[in-house]
Amino acid sequence: MMKELSGKKWVSRFQGSTITDTLSLTFKSNVNAFLASLRNGGAAITISATLRPPERAYLMHWSWKIARGLAEPNAVPGKSGVNIEWVHTKIDGSYDREKSRQAAREMAAAYGMQNLRVAPALNSRHTQGNAIDMDIRWAGTLTIKNKAGEDVVIDSLPRDGMNTALHKVGKTFGVIKYHGGTNDKPHWSTDGR
Ligand SMILES: [Zn+2]
């Protein structure tokens, strides 16, 4: 099959989900309970990703790596179902490394990965439906019920998803904050990976 050159047009393909309905069964009910509790407490939540098709994970992973100079466009393995050509050529048909990298940079930017400090994994909790990326914010003091229905008062900083007291509440619901610190701020999953 004819391959299509890498570039921004790939980003709208193999769309990821931003709804909790696409999550795995157990994680879905855990996340929904945590979100309900957050909303009852007055927190604002914006979900940016839940289930990610493996094809999208492949495109994100390699465009990020090429864009950062951590992979050579002509050495990227193929993936069935994704007929992308990472190698751009010059008019004379020879390998154009800079053009290839530029196309990957445009893809990485269109995926919103400018500030990402680790490559999105090829196989991850997202491709399994076991992870959610979300922005959580509140004003003042957040009073939120844990899974047992007990009020937890959070008056510490920051007033967002990086708050460690909030991580403990999430854990009671089986929604675990990413273990890797600030490398992936919006990421929560079944096990923190
Ligand atoms: Zn994530």
Backbone and ligand atoms as CSV (ligand in chain L), in Angstrom:
chain,resi,resn,atom,element,x,y,z
A,1,MET,N,N,0.842,-1.204,0.000
A,1,MET,CA,C,0.000,0.000,0.000
A,1,MET,C,C,0.878,1.256,0.000
A,2,MET,N,N,0.413,2.243,-0.710
A,2,MET,CA,C,1.126,3.527,-0.798
A,2,MET,C,C,1.192,4.179,0.587
A,3,LYS,N,N,2.366,4.640,0.932
A,3,LYS,CA,C,2.510,5.331,2.215
A,3,LYS,C,C,2.300,6.831,2.038
A,4,GLU,N,N,1.806,7.441,3.109
A,4,GLU,CA,C,1.611,8.897,3.091
A,4,GLU,C,C,2.650,9.553,3.976
A,5,LEU,N,N,3.185,10.659,3.506
A,5,LEU,CA,C,4.227,11.347,4.267
A,5,LEU,C,C,3.724,11.817,5.626
A,6,SER,N,N,4.631,11.818,6.590
A,6,SER,CA,C,4.302,12.324,7.924
A,6,SER,C,C,3.956,13.808,7.835
A,7,GLY,N,N,3.183,14.270,8.814
A,7,GLY,CA,C,2.769,15.663,8.843
A,7,GLY,C,C,1.517,15.816,9.679
A,8,LYS,N,N,1.102,17.057,9.790
A,8,LYS,CA,C,-0.011,17.398,10.688
A,8,LYS,C,C,-1.302,16.643,10.401
A,9,LYS,N,N,-1.524,16.264,9.131
A,9,LYS,CA,C,-2.797,15.628,8.784
A,9,LYS,C,C,-3.043,14.326,9.556
A,10,TRP,N,N,-1.955,13.715,10.048
A,10,TRP,CA,C,-2.094,12.453,10.785
A,10,TRP,C,C,-2.727,12.648,12.161
A,11,VAL,N,N,-2.620,13.838,12.673
A,11,VAL,CA,C,-3.037,14.082,14.065
A,11,VAL,C,C,-4.548,13.917,14.249
A,12,SER,N,N,-5.318,14.233,13.204
A,12,SER,CA,C,-6.783,14.113,13.319
A,12,SER,C,C,-7.251,12.670,13.119
A,13,ARG,N,N,-6.321,11.774,12.762
A,13,ARG,CA,C,-6.690,10.373,12.549
A,13,ARG,C,C,-6.489,9.564,13.839
A,14,PHE,N,N,-7.129,8.405,13.919
A,14,PHE,CA,C,-7.004,7.544,15.110
A,14,PHE,C,C,-7.249,8.367,16.383
A,15,GLN,N,N,-8.367,9.063,16.384
A,15,GLN,CA,C,-8.683,9.971,17.488
A,15,GLN,C,C,-8.711,9.271,18.846
A,16,GLY,N,N,-8.189,9.939,19.832
A,16,GLY,CA,C,-8.297,9.455,21.196
A,16,GLY,C,C,-9.620,9.892,21.790
A,17,SER,N,N,-9.976,9.284,22.900
A,17,SER,CA,C,-11.225,9.606,23.568
A,17,SER,C,C,-10.975,10.558,24.739
A,18,THR,N,N,-11.988,11.355,25.053
A,18,THR,CA,C,-11.897,12.211,26.239
A,18,THR,C,C,-13.079,11.962,27.167
A,19,ILE,N,N,-13.785,10.833,26.962
A,19,ILE,CA,C,-14.909,10.527,27.852
A,19,ILE,C,C,-14.581,9.280,28.680
A,20,THR,N,N,-15.193,9.186,29.844
A,20,THR,CA,C,-14.875,8.074,30.740
A,20,THR,C,C,-15.549,6.770,30.291
A,21,ASP,N,N,-16.552,6.857,29.427
A,21,ASP,CA,C,-17.244,5.653,28.950
A,21,ASP,C,C,-16.326,4.676,28.229
A,22,THR,N,N,-15.222,5.179,27.678
A,22,THR,CA,C,-14.321,4.302,26.920
A,22,THR,C,C,-13.304,3.603,27.818
A,23,LEU,N,N,-13.290,3.915,29.107
A,23,LEU,CA,C,-12.330,3.297,30.028
A,23,LEU,C,C,-12.730,1.853,30.325
A,24,SER,N,N,-11.768,1.075,30.835
A,24,SER,CA,C,-12.070,-0.304,31.218
A,24,SER,C,C,-13.131,-0.284,32.329
A,25,LEU,N,N,-13.874,-1.370,32.445
A,25,LEU,CA,C,-15.064,-1.367,33.320
A,25,LEU,C,C,-14.809,-0.907,34.746
A,26,THR,N,N,-13.838,-1.541,35.407
A,26,THR,CA,C,-13.590,-1.215,36.818
A,26,THR,C,C,-13.069,0.206,36.970
A,27,PHE,N,N,-12.113,0.560,36.107
A,27,PHE,CA,C,-11.526,1.889,36.227
A,27,PHE,C,C,-12.576,2.966,35.941
A,28,LYS,N,N,-13.460,2.678,34.991
A,28,LYS,CA,C,-14.511,3.642,34.660
A,28,LYS,C,C,-15.357,3.985,35.881
A,29,SER,N,N,-15.803,2.973,36.593
A,29,SER,CA,C,-16.671,3.275,37.740
A,29,SER,C,C,-15.874,3.961,38.849
A,30,ASN,N,N,-14.599,3.596,39.007
A,30,ASN,CA,C,-13.761,4.260,40.001
A,30,ASN,C,C,-13.558,5.738,39.656
A,31,VAL,N,N,-13.251,5.996,38.390
A,31,VAL,CA,C,-13.025,7.378,37.946
A,31,VAL,C,C,-14.311,8.187,38.081
A,32,ASN,N,N,-15.426,7.610,37.650
A,32,ASN,CA,C,-16.692,8.348,37.730
A,32,ASN,C,C,-17.032,8.716,39.172
A,33,ALA,N,N,-16.746,7.813,40.100
A,33,ALA,CA,C,-17.024,8.100,41.514
A,33,ALA,C,C,-16.106,9.221,42.026
A,34,PHE,N,N,-14.829,9.180,41.630
A,34,PHE,CA,C,-13.871,10.213,42.033
A,34,PHE,C,C,-14.274,11.572,41.447
A,35,LEU,N,N,-14.653,11.574,40.160
A,35,LEU,CA,C,-15.049,12.824,39.508
A,35,LEU,C,C,-16.305,13.400,40.152
A,36,ALA,N,N,-17.260,12.536,40.481
A,36,ALA,CA,C,-18.492,13.004,41.119
A,36,ALA,C,C,-18.171,13.659,42.454
A,37,SER,N,N,-17.256,13.029,43.185
A,37,SER,CA,C,-16.870,13.580,44.480
A,37,SER,C,C,-16.170,14.932,44.324
A,38,LEU,N,N,-15.300,15.016,43.340
A,38,LEU,CA,C,-14.598,16.277,43.063
A,38,LEU,C,C,-15.594,17.383,42.707
A,39,ARG,N,N,-16.535,17.037,41.840
A,39,ARG,CA,C,-17.506,18.049,41.390
A,39,ARG,C,C,-18.402,18.470,42.539
A,40,ASN,N,N,-18.807,17.531,43.372
A,40,ASN,CA,C,-19.616,17.873,44.541
A,40,ASN,C,C,-18.870,18.821,45.464
A,41,GLY,N,N,-17.540,18.671,45.487
A,41,GLY,CA,C,-16.725,19.546,46.318
A,41,GLY,C,C,-16.456,20.900,45.688
A,42,GLY,N,N,-16.865,21.063,44.439
A,42,GLY,CA,C,-16.709,22.357,43.780
A,42,GLY,C,C,-15.479,22.464,42.892
A,43,ALA,N,N,-14.792,21.346,42.635
A,43,ALA,CA,C,-13.615,21.394,41.764
A,43,ALA,C,C,-14.049,21.415,40.296
A,44,ALA,N,N,-13.224,22.063,39.471
A,44,ALA,CA,C,-13.462,22.092,38.023
A,44,ALA,C,C,-12.526,21.088,37.365
A,45,ILE,N,N,-13.075,20.287,36.474
A,45,ILE,CA,C,-12.293,19.215,35.844
A,45,ILE,C,C,-12.373,19.329,34.323
A,46,THR,N,N,-11.220,19.254,33.686
A,46,THR,CA,C,-11.181,19.186,32.224
A,46,THR,C,C,-10.417,17.921,31.841
A,47,ILE,N,N,-11.096,17.007,31.179
A,47,ILE,CA,C,-10.460,15.750,30.765
A,47,ILE,C,C,-9.852,15.940,29.382
A,48,SER,N,N,-8.557,15.610,29.247
A,48,SER,CA,C,-7.911,15.761,27.932
A,48,SER,C,C,-7.679,14.429,27.241
A,49,ALA,N,N,-7.670,13.315,27.985
A,49,ALA,CA,C,-7.473,12.017,27.340
A,49,ALA,C,C,-7.923,10.881,28.239
A,50,THR,N,N,-8.554,9.882,27.628
A,50,THR,CA,C,-8.846,8.630,28.350
A,50,THR,C,C,-8.257,7.485,27.515
A,51,LEU,N,N,-9.108,6.796,26.745
A,51,LEU,CA,C,-8.600,5.699,25.911
A,51,LEU,C,C,-7.845,6.253,24.699
A,52,ARG,N,N,-6.683,5.698,24.451
A,52,ARG,CA,C,-5.890,6.101,23.276
A,52,ARG,C,C,-5.656,4.878,22.397
A,53,PRO,N,N,-6.084,4.935,21.117
A,53,PRO,CA,C,-5.828,3.797,20.236
A,53,PRO,C,C,-4.314,3.572,20.093
A,54,PRO,N,N,-3.868,2.307,19.982
A,54,PRO,CA,C,-2.425,2.037,19.837
A,54,PRO,C,C,-1.821,2.728,18.613
A,55,GLU,N,N,-2.636,2.917,17.566
A,55,GLU,CA,C,-2.119,3.615,16.379
A,55,GLU,C,C,-1.756,5.061,16.717
A,56,ARG,N,N,-2.595,5.695,17.529
A,56,ARG,CA,C,-2.309,7.071,17.933
A,56,ARG,C,C,-1.076,7.102,18.838
A,57,ALA,N,N,-0.969,6.118,19.726
A,57,ALA,CA,C,0.195,6.043,20.612
A,57,ALA,C,C,1.482,5.922,19.786
A,58,TYR,N,N,1.430,5.124,18.727
A,58,TYR,CA,C,2.585,4.956,17.832
A,58,TYR,C,C,2.967,6.293,17.191
A,59,LEU,N,N,1.967,6.987,16.651
A,59,LEU,CA,C,2.244,8.265,15.980
A,59,LEU,C,C,2.776,9.302,16.964
A,60,MET,N,N,2.219,9.339,18.164
A,60,MET,CA,C,2.673,10.303,19.180
A,60,MET,C,C,4.096,9.974,19.632
A,61,HIS,N,N,4.340,8.694,19.915
A,61,HIS,CA,C,5.638,8.259,20.413
A,61,HIS,C,C,6.765,8.635,19.451
A,62,TRP,N,N,6.587,8.260,18.181
A,62,TRP,CA,C,7.697,8.442,17.238
A,62,TRP,C,C,7.812,9.890,16.773
A,63,SER,N,N,6.705,10.610,16.642
A,63,SER,CA,C,6.845,12.021,16.244
A,63,SER,C,C,7.548,12.802,17.354
A,64,TRP,N,N,7.243,12.477,18.614
A,64,TRP,CA,C,7.909,13.151,19.744
A,64,TRP,C,C,9.413,12.853,19.716
A,65,LYS,N,N,9.743,11.570,19.521
A,65,LYS,CA,C,11.165,11.186,19.529
A,65,LYS,C,C,11.939,11.799,18.365
A,66,ILE,N,N,11.346,11.800,17.186
A,66,ILE,CA,C,12.019,12.403,16.024
A,66,ILE,C,C,12.165,13.907,16.248
A,67,ALA,N,N,11.080,14.526,16.737
A,67,ALA,CA,C,11.108,15.975,16.965
A,67,ALA,C,C,12.214,16.355,17.939
A,68,ARG,N,N,12.467,15.503,18.939
A,68,ARG,CA,C,13.501,15.794,19.940
A,68,ARG,C,C,14.894,15.346,19.510
A,69,GLY,N,N,14.976,14.764,18.318
A,69,GLY,CA,C,16.277,14.269,17.861
A,69,GLY,C,C,16.694,12.978,18.547
A,70,LEU,N,N,15.733,12.249,19.117
A,70,LEU,CA,C,16.037,10.997,19.835
A,70,LEU,C,C,15.783,9.762,18.978
A,71,ALA,N,N,15.282,9.975,17.771
A,71,ALA,CA,C,15.111,8.867,16.831
A,71,ALA,C,C,15.350,9.411,15.428
A,72,GLU,N,N,15.925,8.569,14.588
A,72,GLU,CA,C,16.152,8.947,13.196
A,72,GLU,C,C,14.925,8.562,12.380
A,73,PRO,N,N,14.399,9.498,11.586
A,73,PRO,CA,C,13.194,9.209,10.797
A,73,PRO,C,C,13.327,7.953,9.943
A,74,ASN,N,N,14.529,7.671,9.442
A,74,ASN,CA,C,14.685,6.510,8.561
A,74,ASN,C,C,14.929,5.211,9.333
A,75,ALA,N,N,14.851,5.275,10.675
A,75,ALA,CA,C,15.068,4.066,11.477
A,75,ALA,C,C,13.841,3.724,12.326
A,76,VAL,N,N,12.719,4.396,12.074
A,76,VAL,CA,C,11.505,4.145,12.860
A,76,VAL,C,C,10.817,2.877,12.344
A,77,PRO,N,N,10.482,1.944,13.237
A,77,PRO,CA,C,9.791,0.732,12.796
A,77,PRO,C,C,8.384,1.051,12.307
A,78,GLY,N,N,7.886,0.237,11.398
A,78,GLY,CA,C,6.531,0.429,10.903
A,78,GLY,C,C,5.496,-0.136,11.854
A,79,LYS,N,N,4.244,0.197,11.604
A,79,LYS,CA,C,3.156,-0.393,12.381
A,79,LYS,C,C,2.021,-0.712,11.430
A,80,SER,N,N,1.492,-1.931,11.541
A,80,SER,CA,C,0.429,-2.314,10.607
A,80,SER,C,C,-0.797,-1.439,10.843
A,81,GLY,N,N,-1.414,-1.034,9.754
A,81,GLY,CA,C,-2.587,-0.179,9.848
A,81,GLY,C,C,-2.256,1.302,9.834
A,82,VAL,N,N,-0.976,1.619,9.954
A,82,VAL,CA,C,-0.556,3.034,9.934
A,82,VAL,C,C,0.445,3.207,8.791
A,83,ASN,N,N,-0.050,3.629,7.655
A,83,ASN,CA,C,0.807,3.716,6.473
A,83,ASN,C,C,1.477,5.073,6.373
A,84,ILE,N,N,2.307,5.348,7.364
A,84,ILE,CA,C,2.988,6.638,7.399
A,84,ILE,C,C,4.420,6.483,6.905
A,85,GLU,N,N,4.856,7.451,6.134
A,85,GLU,CA,C,6.240,7.503,5.672
A,85,GLU,C,C,6.938,8.630,6.441
A,86,TRP,N,N,7.833,8.230,7.344
A,86,TRP,CA,C,8.515,9.228,8.180
A,86,TRP,C,C,9.638,9.938,7.418
A,87,VAL,N,N,10.083,9.314,6.318
A,87,VAL,CA,C,11.237,9.833,5.583
A,87,VAL,C,C,10.795,10.732,4.434
A,88,HIS,N,N,11.177,11.990,4.519
A,88,HIS,CA,C,10.948,12.929,3.422
A,88,HIS,C,C,12.230,12.987,2.593
A,89,THR,N,N,12.041,13.246,1.315
A,89,THR,CA,C,13.212,13.244,0.427
A,89,THR,C,C,13.389,14.597,-0.263
A,90,LYS,N,N,14.591,14.803,-0.739
A,90,LYS,CA,C,14.895,15.988,-1.536
A,90,LYS,C,C,14.417,15.757,-2.971
A,91,ILE,N,N,14.494,16.792,-3.773
A,91,ILE,CA,C,14.027,16.682,-5.160
A,91,ILE,C,C,14.755,15.562,-5.893
A,92,ASP,N,N,16.031,15.373,-5.558
A,92,ASP,CA,C,16.796,14.319,-6.249
A,92,ASP,C,C,16.543,12.918,-5.663
A,93,GLY,N,N,15.598,12.839,-4.700
A,93,GLY,CA,C,15.232,11.537,-4.155
A,93,GLY,C,C,16.052,11.107,-2.947
A,94,SER,N,N,17.039,11.897,-2.571
A,94,SER,CA,C,17.869,11.521,-1.423
A,94,SER,C,C,17.177,11.920,-0.114
A,95,TYR,N,N,17.570,11.268,0.966
A,95,TYR,CA,C,17.002,11.461,2.300
A,95,TYR,C,C,17.157,12.918,2.768
A,96,ASP,N,N,16.041,13.527,3.166
A,96,ASP,CA,C,16.075,14.900,3.684
A,96,ASP,C,C,15.789,14.848,5.188
A,97,ARG,N,N,16.851,14.786,5.941
A,97,ARG,CA,C,16.736,14.624,7.391
A,97,ARG,C,C,16.012,15.801,8.039
A,98,GLU,N,N,16.369,17.013,7.616
A,98,GLU,CA,C,15.776,18.201,8.246
A,98,GLU,C,C,14.279,18.300,7.949
A,99,LYS,N,N,13.903,18.031,6.717
A,99,LYS,CA,C,12.489,18.076,6.341
A,99,LYS,C,C,11.709,16.988,7.103
A,100,SER,N,N,12.320,15.835,7.257
A,100,SER,CA,C,11.681,14.734,7.992
A,100,SER,C,C,11.469,15.126,9.447
A,101,ARG,N,N,12.478,15.750,10.031
A,101,ARG,CA,C,12.360,16.172,11.427
A,101,ARG,C,C,11.349,17.296,11.577
A,102,GLN,N,N,11.324,18.201,10.611
A,102,GLN,CA,C,10.376,19.320,10.678
A,102,GLN,C,C,8.929,18.805,10.656
A,103,ALA,N,N,8.650,17.824,9.815
A,103,ALA,CA,C,7.291,17.255,9.735
A,103,ALA,C,C,6.911,16.615,11.072
A,104,ALA,N,N,7.871,15.942,11.702
A,104,ALA,CA,C,7.604,15.323,13.004
A,104,ALA,C,C,7.388,16.386,14.079
A,105,ARG,N,N,8.145,17.465,13.995
A,105,ARG,CA,C,7.968,18.566,14.959
A,105,ARG,C,C,6.573,19.163,14.847
A,106,GLU,N,N,6.088,19.305,13.610
A,106,GLU,CA,C,4.737,19.853,13.409
A,106,GLU,C,C,3.685,18.899,13.977
A,107,MET,N,N,3.906,17.607,13.829
A,107,MET,CA,C,2.976,16.631,14.408
A,107,MET,C,C,2.986,16.716,15.931
A,108,ALA,N,N,4.181,16.743,16.511
A,108,ALA,CA,C,4.313,16.788,17.971
A,108,ALA,C,C,3.606,18.025,18.535
A,109,ALA,N,N,3.759,19.144,17.830
A,109,ALA,CA,C,3.108,20.381,18.281
A,109,ALA,C,C,1.591,20.248,18.173
A,110,ALA,N,N,1.111,19.651,17.077
A,110,ALA,CA,C,-0.337,19.506,16.879
A,110,ALA,C,C,-0.939,18.533,17.896
A,111,TYR,N,N,-0.133,17.595,18.386
A,111,TYR,CA,C,-0.597,16.694,19.455
A,111,TYR,C,C,-0.562,17.388,20.818
A,112,GLY,N,N,-0.015,18.597,20.862
A,112,GLY,CA,C,0.060,19.318,22.131
A,112,GLY,C,C,1.152,18.783,23.043
A,113,MET,N,N,2.235,18.259,22.447
A,113,MET,CA,C,3.276,17.626,23.257
A,113,MET,C,C,4.503,18.516,23.478
A,114,GLN,N,N,4.356,19.822,23.253
A,114,GLN,CA,C,5.512,20.724,23.358
A,114,GLN,C,C,6.212,20.632,24.715
A,115,ASN,N,N,5.406,20.481,25.770
A,115,ASN,CA,C,5.990,20.519,27.118
A,115,ASN,C,C,6.191,19.133,27.725
A,116,LEU,N,N,5.900,18.116,26.964
A,116,LEU,CA,C,6.038,16.760,27.468
A,116,LEU,C,C,7.519,16.409,27.601
A,117,ARG,N,N,7.905,15.884,28.773
A,117,ARG,CA,C,9.323,15.615,29.003
A,117,ARG,C,C,9.691,14.145,28.856
A,118,VAL,N,N,8.681,13.310,28.666
A,118,VAL,CA,C,8.952,11.893,28.362
A,118,VAL,C,C,8.117,11.510,27.137
A,119,ALA,N,N,8.618,10.570,26.363
A,119,ALA,CA,C,7.880,10.141,25.176
A,119,ALA,C,C,6.610,9.411,25.595
A,120,PRO,N,N,5.484,9.686,24.959
A,120,PRO,CA,C,4.274,8.909,25.243
A,120,PRO,C,C,4.550,7.442,24.913
A,121,ALA,N,N,4.154,6.546,25.800
A,121,ALA,CA,C,4.484,5.128,25.629
A,121,ALA,C,C,3.683,4.499,24.490
A,122,LEU,N,N,4.289,3.514,23.853
A,122,LEU,CA,C,3.596,2.780,22.786
A,122,LEU,C,C,2.469,1.936,23.369
A,123,ASN,N,N,2.775,1.254,24.473
A,123,ASN,CA,C,1.763,0.485,25.194
A,123,ASN,C,C,1.677,1.080,26.583
A,124,SER,N,N,0.530,1.577,26.916
A,124,SER,CA,C,0.436,2.285,28.189
A,124,SER,C,C,-0.920,2.036,28.814
A,125,ARG,N,N,-1.086,2.561,29.994
A,125,ARG,CA,C,-2.394,2.469,30.635
A,125,ARG,C,C,-3.458,3.145,29.763
A,126,HIS,N,N,-3.063,4.111,28.950
A,126,HIS,CA,C,-4.039,4.755,28.068
A,126,HIS,C,C,-4.532,3.807,26.977
A,127,THR,N,N,-3.608,3.031,26.371
A,127,THR,CA,C,-4.056,2.131,25.303
A,127,THR,C,C,-4.892,0.989,25.877
A,128,GLN,N,N,-4.793,0.750,27.197
A,128,GLN,CA,C,-5.598,-0.284,27.867
A,128,GLN,C,C,-6.932,0.245,28.405
A,129,GLY,N,N,-7.108,1.563,28.360
A,129,GLY,CA,C,-8.302,2.155,28.971
A,129,GLY,C,C,-8.205,2.246,30.479
A,130,ASN,N,N,-6.955,2.260,30.980
A,130,ASN,CA,C,-6.733,2.294,32.420
A,130,ASN,C,C,-6.072,3.595,32.895
A,131,ALA,N,N,-6.222,4.659,32.130
A,131,ALA,CA,C,-5.632,5.944,32.528
A,131,ALA,C,C,-6.501,7.097,32.053
A,132,ILE,N,N,-6.353,8.211,32.763
A,132,ILE,CA,C,-7.078,9.431,32.392
A,132,ILE,C,C,-6.144,10.624,32.605
A,133,ASP,N,N,-6.148,11.540,31.649
A,133,ASP,CA,C,-5.427,12.806,31.800
A,133,ASP,C,C,-6.462,13.878,32.062
A,134,MET,N,N,-6.290,14.598,33.148
A,134,MET,CA,C,-7.267,15.636,33.468
A,134,MET,C,C,-6.638,16.772,34.248
A,135,ASP,N,N,-7.200,17.938,34.013
A,135,ASP,CA,C,-6.808,19.126,34.752
A,135,ASP,C,C,-7.859,19.336,35.845
A,136,ILE,N,N,-7.396,19.428,37.096
A,136,ILE,CA,C,-8.308,19.607,38.229
A,136,ILE,C,C,-7.929,20.899,38.939
A,137,ARG,N,N,-8.903,21.761,39.181
A,137,ARG,CA,C,-8.631,23.022,39.868
A,137,ARG,C,C,-9.764,23.371,40.818
A,138,TRP,N,N,-9.420,24.138,41.846
A,138,TRP,CA,C,-10.450,24.646,42.741
A,138,TRP,C,C,-9.970,25.955,43.352
A,139,ALA,N,N,-10.915,26.656,43.952
A,139,ALA,CA,C,-10.574,27.917,44.611
A,139,ALA,C,C,-10.723,27.721,46.115
A,140,GLY,N,N,-9.889,28.376,46.883
A,140,GLY,CA,C,-9.998,28.317,48.343
A,140,GLY,C,C,-9.704,26.932,48.876
A,141,THR,N,N,-10.561,26.492,49.817
A,141,THR,CA,C,-10.380,25.176,50.435
A,141,THR,C,C,-11.309,24.164,49.764
A,142,LEU,N,N,-10.765,23.000,49.455
A,142,LEU,CA,C,-11.584,21.950,48.848
A,142,LEU,C,C,-11.992,20.949,49.922
A,143,THR,N,N,-13.300,20.771,50.071
A,143,THR,CA,C,-13.794,19.714,50.948
A,143,THR,C,C,-14.399,18.628,50.076
A,144,ILE,N,N,-13.797,17.454,50.162
A,144,ILE,CA,C,-14.165,16.374,49.249
A,144,ILE,C,C,-14.368,15.085,50.038
A,145,LYS,N,N,-15.353,14.301,49.613
A,145,LYS,CA,C,-15.595,13.014,50.289
A,145,LYS,C,C,-14.708,11.939,49.672
A,146,ASN,N,N,-14.088,11.123,50.542
A,146,ASN,CA,C,-13.332,9.977,50.038
A,146,ASN,C,C,-14.305,8.832,49.753
A,147,LYS,N,N,-13.785,7.687,49.371
A,147,LYS,CA,C,-14.660,6.582,48.980
A,147,LYS,C,C,-15.566,6.134,50.127
A,148,ALA,N,N,-15.056,6.251,51.369
A,148,ALA,CA,C,-15.837,5.850,52.541
A,148,ALA,C,C,-16.906,6.880,52.901
A,149,GLY,N,N,-16.921,8.002,52.160
A,149,GLY,CA,C,-17.914,9.030,52.433
A,149,GLY,C,C,-17.501,10.021,53.505
A,150,GLU,N,N,-16.239,9.956,53.915
A,150,GLU,CA,C,-15.743,10.891,54.939
A,150,GLU,C,C,-15.246,12.175,54.279
A,151,ASP,N,N,-15.538,13.302,54.918
A,151,ASP,CA,C,-15.054,14.586,54.393
A,151,ASP,C,C,-13.550,14.706,54.590
A,152,VAL,N,N,-12.874,15.111,53.541
A,152,VAL,CA,C,-11.447,15.420,53.628
A,152,VAL,C,C,-11.295,16.891,53.253
A,153,VAL,N,N,-10.679,17.659,54.151
A,153,VAL,CA,C,-10.498,19.088,53.912
A,153,VAL,C,C,-9.094,19.330,53.374
A,154,ILE,N,N,-9.027,19.896,52.182
A,154,ILE,CA,C,-7.730,20.160,51.554
A,154,ILE,C,C,-7.519,21.666,51.470
A,155,ASP,N,N,-6.618,22.159,52.339
A,155,ASP,CA,C,-6.321,23.595,52.286
A,155,ASP,C,C,-4.855,23.845,51.946
A,156,SER,N,N,-4.186,22.792,51.479
A,156,SER,CA,C,-2.779,22.913,51.096
A,156,SER,C,C,-2.671,23.294,49.612
A,157,LEU,N,N,-1.457,23.645,49.226
A,157,LEU,CA,C,-1.180,24.022,47.837
A,157,LEU,C,C,-0.463,22.865,47.135
A,158,PRO,N,N,-0.462,22.788,45.835
A,158,PRO,CA,C,-1.215,23.659,44.909
A,158,PRO,C,C,-2.700,23.276,44.844
A,159,ARG,N,N,-3.515,24.185,44.357
A,159,ARG,CA,C,-4.944,23.911,44.227
A,159,ARG,C,C,-5.220,23.288,42.855
A,160,ASP,N,N,-4.529,22.182,42.633
A,160,ASP,CA,C,-4.736,21.481,41.357
A,160,ASP,C,C,-4.381,19.995,41.529
A,161,GLY,N,N,-4.334,19.292,40.408
A,161,GLY,CA,C,-4.142,17.838,40.424
A,161,GLY,C,C,-2.806,17.385,40.976
A,162,MET,N,N,-1.870,18.290,41.254
A,162,MET,CA,C,-0.583,17.894,41.811
A,162,MET,C,C,-0.598,17.924,43.337
A,163,ASN,N,N,-1.729,18.226,43.942
A,163,ASN,CA,C,-1.836,18.286,45.405
A,163,ASN,C,C,-1.770,16.876,46.011
A,164,THR,N,N,-0.816,16.670,46.929
A,164,THR,CA,C,-0.605,15.309,47.456
A,164,THR,C,C,-1.759,14.842,48.344
A,165,ALA,N,N,-2.450,15.763,49.006
A,165,ALA,CA,C,-3.612,15.362,49.814
A,165,ALA,C,C,-4.728,14.851,48.891
A,166,LEU,N,N,-4.838,15.472,47.739
A,166,LEU,CA,C,-5.829,15.013,46.759
A,166,LEU,C,C,-5.460,13.623,46.223
A,167,HIS,N,N,-4.152,13.372,46.088
A,167,HIS,CA,C,-3.717,12.053,45.604
A,167,HIS,C,C,-4.192,10.949,46.543
A,168,LYS,N,N,-4.167,11.243,47.854
A,168,LYS,CA,C,-4.614,10.245,48.842
A,168,LYS,C,C,-6.107,9.973,48.694
A,169,VAL,N,N,-6.872,11.021,48.401
A,169,VAL,CA,C,-8.314,10.832,48.200
A,169,VAL,C,C,-8.559,9.999,46.938
A,170,GLY,N,N,-7.837,10.329,45.871
A,170,GLY,CA,C,-7.976,9.570,44.628
A,170,GLY,C,C,-7.699,8.100,44.846
A,171,LYS,N,N,-6.681,7.833,45.675
A,171,LYS,CA,C,-6.284,6.448,45.937
A,171,LYS,C,C,-7.408,5.640,46.583
A,172,THR,N,N,-8.220,6.279,47.431
A,172,THR,CA,C,-9.331,5.546,48.052
A,172,THR,C,C,-10.333,5.073,47.002
A,173,PHE,N,N,-10.375,5.788,45.865
A,173,PHE,CA,C,-11.276,5.402,44.768
A,173,PHE,C,C,-10.597,4.439,43.781
A,174,GLY,N,N,-9.302,4.160,43.991
A,174,GLY,CA,C,-8.583,3.335,43.023
A,174,GLY,C,C,-8.130,4.128,41.815
A,175,VAL,N,N,-8.028,5.432,41.974
A,175,VAL,CA,C,-7.530,6.304,40.906
A,175,VAL,C,C,-6.204,6.874,41.403
A,176,ILE,N,N,-5.110,6.384,40.824
A,176,ILE,CA,C,-3.781,6.640,41.378
A,176,ILE,C,C,-3.031,7.669,40.543
A,177,LYS,N,N,-2.518,8.700,41.232
A,177,LYS,CA,C,-1.750,9.748,40.537
A,177,LYS,C,C,-0.448,9.175,40.005
A,178,TYR,N,N,-0.051,9.648,38.858
A,178,TYR,CA,C,1.211,9.221,38.216
A,178,TYR,C,C,2.383,9.331,39.199
A,179,HIS,N,N,3.192,8.250,39.253
A,179,HIS,CA,C,4.317,8.193,40.194
A,179,HIS,C,C,5.511,9.033,39.768
A,180,GLY,N,N,5.542,9.440,38.503
A,180,GLY,CA,C,6.740,10.102,37.983
A,180,GLY,C,C,6.837,11.595,38.235
A,181,GLY,N,N,6.161,12.067,39.276
A,181,GLY,CA,C,6.293,13.478,39.636
A,181,GLY,C,C,5.722,14.411,38.590
A,182,THR,N,N,6.490,15.465,38.282
A,182,THR,CA,C,5.968,16.526,37.423
A,182,THR,C,C,6.115,16.219,35.934
A,183,ASN,N,N,6.636,15.026,35.603
A,183,ASN,CA,C,6.826,14.704,34.186
A,183,ASN,C,C,5.516,14.557,33.414
A,184,ASP,N,N,4.443,14.229,34.118
A,184,ASP,CA,C,3.167,14.017,33.443
A,184,ASP,C,C,2.054,14.464,34.396
A,185,LYS,N,N,1.899,15.767,34.495
A,185,LYS,CA,C,1.013,16.343,35.516
A,185,LYS,C,C,-0.445,15.891,35.450
A,186,PRO,N,N,-1.045,15.757,34.263
A,186,PRO,CA,C,-2.485,15.434,34.252
A,186,PRO,C,C,-2.817,13.948,34.394
A,187,HIS,N,N,-1.803,13.085,34.533
A,187,HIS,CA,C,-2.006,11.641,34.391
A,187,HIS,C,C,-2.359,10.920,35.699
A,188,TRP,N,N,-3.468,10.179,35.660
A,188,TRP,CA,C,-3.914,9.296,36.758
A,188,TRP,C,C,-4.228,7.952,36.124
A,189,SER,N,N,-4.065,6.862,36.896
A,189,SER,CA,C,-4.312,5.539,36.312
A,189,SER,C,C,-4.667,4.529,37.384
A,190,THR,N,N,-4.751,3.260,36.964
A,190,THR,CA,C,-5.097,2.189,37.917
A,190,THR,C,C,-3.979,1.920,38.907
A,191,ASP,N,N,-2.727,2.241,38.526
A,191,ASP,CA,C,-1.602,1.905,39.390
A,191,ASP,C,C,-0.501,2.977,39.432
A,192,GLY,N,N,-0.793,4.161,38.909
A,192,GLY,CA,C,0.199,5.232,38.955
A,192,GLY,C,C,1.230,5.164,37.847
A,193,ARG,N,N,1.039,4.202,36.917
A,193,ARG,CA,C,1.968,4.116,35.784
A,193,ARG,C,C,1.335,4.713,34.534
L,1,ZN,ZN,ZN,-1.804,10.165,30.613
